[in-house]
Amino acid sequence: NLYSYGNNELGILDNGNYSKLNEIINKKFKGNILDISSSDNFNLLLTKDNQVMLWKNTVKDPLSEPIKLFFKNRIVISAISTGKNFAIFLSKSGECFGLGNNSQGELALDGTEYRFTPEEITQLKKFNERIVQVRCGFKHVICLSTLGNAFVWGNNSYGQLGVEHKKVNEIIKINVSENKEKVKIWQICAGFRSSIL
């Protein structure tokens, strides 16, 4: 079952102000929820049978129930993460897909246009590494590969990417060293405007 609590100003929790969202989700997905993520007005739910469901929190357009997202080529999603008005999806085979706002390069896709359907972040392919973790901050993203390398993209106005300068939409491989030796990263975390390795 899905349970929600906290601030319900925009009907985010849907405990009676707009609809019975919890009841709808529990009726449709009880015992089948694999992963959930929520940030700003993006709420995502991943089921064990590879359904990715999205519902937004807006006063202008409150959704009564989640809508299903579709991925090309029968991609199997293993993890989801949300930032401010955007989401990153990690596939079982290690590819990343972006959806939503891209004005600060949050999706690492060409241009700054909003993406209404999930698109593969093909720029990651140049590193030839399999991604196993992904975390979204407010307007930035950090991901981790099987080789223990971290990659970052998005807004860098507070130095949250760990570099001084960055082009919009550019993915950067983070180099961490101790005593002049390369450090293998095991875990990542994206804060509001920070990254932790």
WONORUR-V279672 format. One record per residue. RES is the residue in three letters. PHI is phi in whole degrees, 0 to 359 (none if undefined). OMEGA is omega as a letter, one per 20 degrees, with the letter a starting at -180 (NA if undefined). D_CENTER is the distance of its C-alpha to the mean C-alpha in whole Angstrom. Layout:
BEGIN
RES;PHI;OMEGA;D_CENTER + RES;PHI;OMEGA;D_CENTER
END
This chain:
BEGIN
ASN;none;r;22 + LEU;260;r;19 + TYR;235;a;21 + SER;221;r;20 + TYR;202;a;21 + GLY;118;a;22 + ASN;296;a;22 + ASN;238;a;22 + GLU;305;a;23 + LEU;254;a;21 + GLY;78;a;22 + ILE;303;a;18 + LEU;273;r;20 + ASP;57;a;22 + ASN;265;r;25 + GLY;125;a;28 + ASN;289;a;27 + TYR;243;a;26 + SER;203;a;26 + LYS;266;a;25 + LEU;301;r;22 + ASN;303;r;22 + GLU;296;r;25 + ILE;297;a;23 + ILE;295;a;20 + ASN;295;r;23 + LYS;292;a;25 + LYS;277;a;23 + PHE;236;a;21 + LYS;306;r;23 + GLY;76;a;23 + ASN;237;a;20 + ILE;278;a;17 + LEU;262;a;15 + ASP;206;r;12 + ILE;223;r;10 + SER;209;a;8 + SER;214;r;9 + SER;200;a;9 + ASP;54;a;12 + ASN;251;r;13 + PHE;252;r;10 + ASN;236;a;10 + LEU;231;r;9 + LEU;224;r;11 + LEU;245;a;12 + THR;260;a;16 + LYS;294;r;18 + ASP;261;r;19 + ASN;67;r;16 + GLN;268;r;16 + VAL;248;a;12 + MET;247;a;13 + LEU;232;r;12 + TRP;219;a;14 + LYS;253;r;14 + ASN;246;r;16 + THR;221;r;19 + VAL;293;a;23 + LYS;291;a;24 + ASP;220;r;22 + PRO;288;r;21 + LEU;274;a;20 + SER;282;r;22 + GLU;206;a;20 + PRO;295;r;17 + ILE;250;a;17 + LYS;274;r;16 + LEU;264;a;14 + PHE;242;r;16 + PHE;241;r;15 + LYS;290;r;18 + ASN;58;r;20 + ARG;55;r;19 + ILE;296;r;16 + VAL;261;a;15 + ILE;272;a;12 + SER;250;a;12 + ALA;204;r;8 + ILE;226;r;5 + SER;212;a;3 + THR;237;r;4 + GLY;237;r;6 + LYS;285;r;9 + ASN;63;r;10 + PHE;208;r;7 + ALA;216;r;4 + ILE;239;a;3 + PHE;245;r;6 + LEU;251;r;8 + SER;274;a;12 + LYS;298;a;15 + SER;270;r;16 + GLY;97;r;14 + GLU;271;r;13 + CYS;246;r;9 + PHE;230;a;9 + GLY;242;r;7 + LEU;214;r;8 + GLY;104;a;10 + ASN;292;r;11 + ASN;224;a;12 + SER;295;r;15 + GLN;250;a;15 + GLY;78;a;13 + GLU;301;a;9 + LEU;259;a;9 + ALA;53;r;12 + LEU;249;r;14 + ASP;302;r;18 + GLY;77;r;19 + THR;236;a;17 + GLU;286;r;17 + TYR;294;r;15 + ARG;254;a;13 + PHE;271;r;14 + THR;230;a;14 + PRO;298;r;11 + GLU;236;r;12 + GLU;291;r;13 + ILE;272;a;12 + THR;290;a;16 + GLN;301;r;16 + LEU;293;a;15 + LYS;296;a;18 + LYS;295;r;21 + PHE;274;r;20 + ASN;55;r;21 + GLU;228;a;19 + ARG;273;r;17 + ILE;277;a;13 + VAL;238;r;13 + GLN;219;r;10 + VAL;216;r;7 + ARG;223;r;6 + CYS;256;r;5 + GLY;265;a;9 + PHE;300;r;10 + LYS;219;r;10 + HIS;218;a;10 + VAL;224;r;8 + ILE;228;r;10 + CYS;225;a;10 + LEU;232;r;13 + SER;258;r;16 + THR;296;a;19 + LEU;275;r;21 + GLY;82;r;20 + ASN;258;r;18 + ALA;252;r;15 + PHE;233;a;14 + VAL;227;r;13 + TRP;199;a;12 + GLY;107;a;12 + ASN;293;a;14 + ASN;230;a;17 + SER;295;r;20 + TYR;246;a;20 + GLY;75;a;20 + GLN;293;r;16 + LEU;267;r;16 + GLY;78;r;19 + VAL;227;a;21 + GLU;281;a;24 + HIS;236;r;23 + LYS;202;r;21 + LYS;281;r;21 + VAL;298;r;18 + ASN;72;a;16 + GLU;270;r;17 + ILE;269;a;15 + ILE;239;r;17 + LYS;274;a;18 + ILE;276;r;19 + ASN;252;r;23 + VAL;243;r;23 + SER;220;r;27 + GLU;230;a;30 + ASN;52;r;33 + LYS;66;r;33 + GLU;248;a;31 + LYS;295;r;27 + VAL;259;r;25 + LYS;273;a;23 + ILE;271;a;20 + TRP;249;a;19 + GLN;214;r;16 + ILE;230;r;13 + CYS;210;r;12 + ALA;251;r;10 + GLY;270;a;13 + PHE;305;r;13 + ARG;223;a;15 + SER;208;r;15 + SER;227;r;14 + ILE;233;r;16 + LEU;241;NA;17
END
